[in-house]
Amino acid sequence: MRKLLDAKFRRIPGHYVVQCLMATVAIGVVLVIMDAVEQTALIASLGASAFIAFTMPQAHVSEPRYLIGGYIVGVAAGVAFGLTYRWLDLPAESASHEVAHVVLGGLAVGVAIFLMVVTNTEHPPAAGVALGLVINQTWDALTLVVILSAICSLSLVKWLLRRYLRNLL
């Protein structure tokens, strides 16, 4: 049983429970605001960011520069390639439709990663939002505002509670 449970959990179980509840509430609020069924590819990235913010609060990847900056880059790359896909206006059942999804989705992720590394805003889940914006074509400007507001809110809550949060990993 000792190897099954993290050694830190036995020392600070309250932090594990409270910090995981914080992540739960943060994502719950986002799910209420966004249509979770239509935007699953985009919500998944925010879930991964909540995991990072509340289980690794002292890690550099959970600092505001990386959380917010990474999402700005990921959204920009996703919008650019998502709009390119829309501009192509390919028939939904065509082979070129599938090829365009694959190529533009891959390019969105690759460009997002490159830009994050170059600008020192690396946040892995933000590369996922770039892909989501290409694959999921039901987004609009409000979706982008909600995504960026959600990551800013997540970052703010983490910052406000920084004295109480502990690295769980």
Secondary structure, 3 states (H helix, E strand, C coil): CCCCCCHHHHHCHHHHHHHHHHHHHHHHHHHHHCCCCCCHHHHHHHHHHHHHHHHCCCCHHHCHHHHHHHHHHHHHHHHHHHHHHHHHCCCCCCHHHHHHHHHHHHHHHHHHHHHHHHHCCCCHHHHHHHHHHHHCCCCCHHHHHHHHHHHHHHHHHHHHCCCCCCCCC
